[in-house]
């Protein structure tokens, strides 16, 4: 039970950090400016993918190895 809470907290923290970091990228150069919803969806999907990778990396280093 406590492992699931720690895992959820790590993924949520990584999501917030990755969302903050990706907000500095200018997506208007990559997507059509007349469709801002697509840029926002792209930002969320990239933030989720980055959060999963970073969270998995941190959990692999700490919890799985007993540190």
C-alpha positions as CSV (number, residue, x, y, z in Angstrom):
1,X,0.0,0.0,0.0
2,X,2.7,2.5,0.9
3,X,4.6,1.6,-2.2
4,X,1.7,2.6,-4.3
5,X,1.4,5.9,-2.5
6,X,5.1,6.6,-3.0
7,X,4.9,5.6,-6.6
8,X,1.9,7.9,-7.2
9,X,3.6,10.8,-5.5
10,X,6.8,10.4,-7.5
11,X,4.9,10.2,-10.8
12,X,2.8,13.3,-9.9
13,X,5.9,15.3,-8.8
14,X,7.7,14.3,-12.1
15,X,4.6,15.3,-14.1
16,X,4.5,18.7,-12.5
17,X,8.2,19.3,-13.0
18,X,8.0,18.1,-16.6
19,X,5.0,20.3,-17.3
20,X,6.9,23.3,-15.9
21,X,9.9,22.5,-18.0
22,X,8.0,22.0,-21.2
23,X,6.1,25.2,-20.7
24,X,9.3,27.0,-21.8
25,X,9.3,25.3,-25.2
26,X,7.6,27.3,-28.0
27,X,5.2,24.8,-29.5
28,X,3.7,27.5,-31.8
29,X,6.6,26.9,-34.1
30,X,5.6,23.2,-34.5
31,X,1.8,23.3,-34.6
32,X,-0.8,25.5,-36.3
33,X,-1.4,28.6,-34.3
34,X,-5.1,28.7,-35.2
35,X,-5.5,25.4,-33.3
36,X,-4.2,26.0,-29.8
37,X,-6.0,23.0,-28.4
38,X,-3.8,20.6,-30.3
39,X,-0.7,22.4,-28.9
40,X,-2.1,22.0,-25.4
41,X,-2.8,18.3,-25.9
42,X,0.7,17.8,-27.3
43,X,2.2,19.5,-24.2
44,X,0.2,17.2,-21.9
45,X,1.2,14.1,-23.8
46,X,4.8,15.0,-23.8
47,X,4.7,15.9,-20.1
48,X,3.1,12.6,-19.3
49,X,5.7,10.7,-21.3
50,X,8.6,12.6,-19.7
51,X,7.1,12.2,-16.3
52,X,6.8,8.4,-16.8
53,X,10.4,8.1,-17.9
54,X,11.8,10.3,-15.1
55,X,9.6,8.7,-12.5
56,X,10.5,5.2,-13.6
57,X,14.2,6.2,-13.5
58,X,13.9,7.5,-10.0
59,X,12.0,4.6,-8.7
60,X,14.4,2.2,-10.3
61,X,17.3,3.9,-8.5
62,X,15.7,4.0,-5.1
63,X,12.9,1.6,-4.3
64,X,13.7,-1.4,-6.4
65,X,17.4,-1.4,-5.3
66,X,16.6,-1.0,-1.6
67,X,18.2,2.4,-1.1
